[in-house]
C-alpha cells in the first residue's frame, strides 16, 4: 500500500518534460530511424548546399567563405537567361502536350466495360522501362531514317531533324517524356475516379445522361481537385527536368535544350564548381518553395470549395 | 546542468524499466546502440571533413622514398578492372601477386572505379578516390587547378628511370619543374578510315600527305545519307565537339588560348579558327557529309563506325573496332589529320593516359602507389606482361595497336626490345604506318579551363551544324568574348 502511494507521489512530482517523454517514448523511438535517415540524407545536404553557396568549395585546401560572389557570378552568366527561358518553355510544352493526356486516358479507361485491368497495366508499362533502354529507344525512333520520320513521310515528303533542329528538339524531348510518364499520372486520376460515388452515375443514367454528359457533369467535377494538384506537381517536377535533355541532345543544339537544372549539373560535375552550382540550387529552391506555397494555397481553397 | 541530464536519462530508463518485458528492454538497448552508432558516424564524418588522411600525413614524418625494404604496414587502394573485364582482372591479379611478393608490408585493396570527369569531384570530396588513378590528359589541368595531383618530384628523385620517359608525353604534366603524372600511353589525334566504304563507292583511298580538300572530297564521295552512311562522323553533342574541332583549328595553324602579361585570352576566333569552322560548315551543308543526326557523343561516333555507317572518324580506336566491333584488320587504315594546304603540317591534339597519385593519401601510401605505377615500366616484367597480352590477343584472334607514342622513347633500348617482341606477332598487331607517324605533329590541349573552352566551342559548332546561314566569324567572336569575360578573366597565371 505504502509503495503504491509512493509511486503515485512520484508520478506527481516528476518533471512535466520527463512525463511527456515517458508518454511519447515509444512513439519517438519508432520515429527515430526515419528522423536519422532524413537528417543524414536530406536535411544535412540541404543545409550544406546553402552553406556551400557562400563558399569557394575546395576539397583539398579547404573551403573559403566568399560571401555573395557565387550568386553574383551566377546572375552574370549569359547562359542563365537562356536556361531559364528554356526551362519555362519546356514546362509550358509539358503542360500543352502532356498535362491533359493522363486525365483523358484515365477517363477512357474508367469508361471501359472490359479489360480495365489490362489497360491499366499497359498504360503503366512505359513508366517501368529502364532509363537506358528508354533513351536508346527514343534515339532510334528519332533517327533521321527511323520510324518517326517514316510516319512523317506518310503525310508528305517531310524529314524532321528531331534532335538537331533547334526549333523542334525541345518538342521531341517533351513527346518522349510524356510517353514515359503519363502512366503514373493516369493511375492517380483513376484512383480519383474510383472514389466518385457510383450512385451519381446510376442516377445520371436513370435521368438519361449519355457518356459525354456523364464525363462532363460527374467525372471531371469529381476529380477537379486532382487537376490542381497534378498541375502544380507537374510544374515542380518539370522545372527540375534535365535527364532526357542530357541523354538525347546534351543540352544542344547550341543550348536550345539546356535547362536550368542541366546547367546546375554542368556547373557542378563538368566544371567542378560546387559553390556556384549550390548557389544556383539555392535560387531554384527559393523559387520552388514559392511554387509550393501557391500549391498549398490552391489546395486549401479547393477543399473549401 | 550535467547532473540534471543524468537524472533525466536515469528517469527515462526507469520509465522504460517499468515496462517490465524483456522484449521492450531489448528495443531500448537497440535504441541506445543506434544512438551510439549515429553519434559515432557523425564524429567520423566530421573528421572526414577535416581531412583525416591529411591530418595523418602531417602528424607523421614524411617517409623517405626508399621505404622498400623495412617499412611500416601500408594500405593502398589499387585501381582494378570492372568485373566484366575478365582478361584485365587476370592480368592485374598476377601483377598484384608479384607486387605483394616484393612489398610484403602493403595491404592491397581493390577498387574498380574508373576515372570519370563527372565523378572525380565527388570522389575527392568523399575521400574515396583510389591511391592512384589513370586519367586522360584532358583532365590534367582540372586536376592541377584543384590540387588533386601529388607532386611526384620527391619520388622521382630516387627513381632510376626518371629521365627515360618520352618527353613528348611527360612534358605536358611538368609544371614549374615539377612532374605530376606518369605517362602510360599517348596519342596524336589521327583519322581512322573504313576502307570498305571507300571501295563500295569506288572512291580512291587518300594518302598520308592528304589535304583538307582531299578530306572534303573523300567525305562527300563516301557519304550516302539515304542509307544513313556518313562520310565523316564527328562528335558534336557534348564537350567532345570542341575537342574534335580543335584538331582542325590546330591544322589551320591556330590555337585556343593566348597567354601574355599574366593574362589568358581566347584565340580560337582567329583567322585560323574561322577557316576551321568554315570547313565544318562546308562539310555539313555543301558536302552533306556528316551524319544526318550529328548530335553524337564519343561512344555514338565509334558505334556508327563499327556499324559501317561512317567512312571516317577521328581517333585510333582500332582495337575497339576490331576486337569488339568485329571489323577486319585489312579494312582499316589510320592516316594523320589532313594538312590545310599541300605540304603543310598534319597537326592533331596530343593526348594520352596518365597515372596520377592521390594527394589525400599519406606519404607512405603515395610512395607505395608510385612503386606500383612504375612497377613494370622499363623492366623485363613489363615485357613479360606485354607478351601475355599479345598471347591472349593471338589466342582470341584479336589485335594490338602498336606505334602510337608510348611512355618510353621509341628509339631507346627498351623501345627496341618492345618492337622486337611485337614483331613476333605480325597477325595480331595493327601497326601505325611509319610514314604516318613521321607526318603526325601533336599539340597539347587548351591549358586553362579546358572543359569550359570545349563547351563554348561545341555551342558554336552546333549553331553552324543547325543553321545553314550561320555567320562563323561573329559566332566565334561572341563565344570568345563570353568565355573571356566569364571564365578566362578570372584565371591567375602563375
Boltz contact constraints between the chains, C-beta under 6 A:
constraints:
  - contact:
      token1: [A, 18]
      token2: [B, 11]
      max_distance: 6.0
  - contact:
      token1: [A, 21]
      token2: [B, 12]
      max_distance: 6.0
  - contact:
      token1: [A, 22]
      token2: [B, 15]
      max_distance: 6.0
  - contact:
      token1: [A, 29]
      token2: [B, 31]
      max_distance: 6.0
  - contact:
      token1: [A, 36]
      token2: [B, 38]
      max_distance: 6.0
  - contact:
      token1: [A, 59]
      token2: [B, 124]
      max_distance: 6.0
  - contact:
      token1: [A, 59]
      token2: [B, 125]
      max_distance: 6.0
  - contact:
      token1: [A, 60]
      token2: [B, 147]
      max_distance: 6.0
  - contact:
      token1: [A, 78]
      token2: [B, 482]
      max_distance: 6.0
  - contact:
      token1: [A, 143]
      token2: [B, 293]
      max_distance: 6.0
  - contact:
      token1: [A, 144]
      token2: [B, 292]
      max_distance: 6.0
  - contact:
      token1: [A, 144]
      token2: [B, 293]
      max_distance: 6.0
  - contact:
      token1: [A, 145]
      token2: [B, 228]
      max_distance: 6.0
  - contact:
      token1: [A, 163]
      token2: [B, 295]
      max_distance: 6.0
  - contact:
      token1: [A, 164]
      token2: [B, 293]
      max_distance: 6.0
  - contact:
      token1: [A, 164]
      token2: [B, 294]
      max_distance: 6.0
  - contact:
      token1: [A, 164]
      token2: [B, 295]
      max_distance: 6.0
  - contact:
      token1: [A, 164]
      token2: [B, 466]
      max_distance: 6.0
  - contact:
      token1: [A, 166]
      token2: [B, 466]
      max_distance: 6.0
  - contact:
      token1: [A, 249]
      token2: [B, 295]
      max_distance: 6.0
  - contact:
      token1: [A, 250]
      token2: [B, 237]
      max_distance: 6.0
  - contact:
      token1: [A, 250]
      token2: [B, 238]
      max_distance: 6.0
  - contact:
      token1: [A, 252]
      token2: [B, 295]
      max_distance: 6.0
  - contact:
      token1: [A, 252]
      token2: [B, 462]
      max_distance: 6.0
  - contact:
      token1: [A, 253]
      token2: [B, 462]
      max_distance: 6.0
  - contact:
      token1: [A, 253]
      token2: [B, 466]
      max_distance: 6.0
  - contact:
      token1: [A, 254]
      token2: [B, 459]
      max_distance: 6.0
  - contact:
      token1: [A, 254]
      token2: [B, 462]
      max_distance: 6.0
  - contact:
      token1: [A, 254]
      token2: [B, 463]
      max_distance: 6.0
  - contact:
      token1: [A, 255]
      token2: [B, 459]
      max_distance: 6.0
  - contact:
      token1: [A, 269]
      token2: [B, 118]
      max_distance: 6.0
  - contact:
      token1: [A, 270]
      token2: [B, 451]
      max_distance: 6.0
  - contact:
      token1: [A, 271]
      token2: [B, 452]
      max_distance: 6.0
  - contact:
      token1: [A, 272]
      token2: [B, 121]
      max_distance: 6.0
